[in-house]
Amino acid sequence: MVRKPLRLDVDQLVLRLHQTVQDAALAESRLARRLAAGCTVARAAPALGIAVSTARRHLKALMAKSRTHRQADLVAVVGLASRAG
């Protein structure tokens, strides 16, 4: 049996990638709001329906994007952004 080479539809791949990025950003945003409301990562994760390890990964991504190094600094930035916007 000879298989045809997999033909990639670039437009579909781009759309999937874009949706994945949006989903990740949305999940990170939800976590940020929980943290700013005073939740810990361990409490926020089950409330968001994700594993604690996933929440920690989102937290690291948020800290990198906001150029913060501590969770408390991130919460302060999120708090300022929510008041400004």
Secondary structure, DSSP 4 states (H G I P E B T S, - for coil): -PPPPPPP-HHHHHHHHHHHHHHHHHHHHHHHHHHHTT--HHHHHHHHTS-HHHHHHHHHHHHHHHT-SSHHHHHHHHHHHHHH-
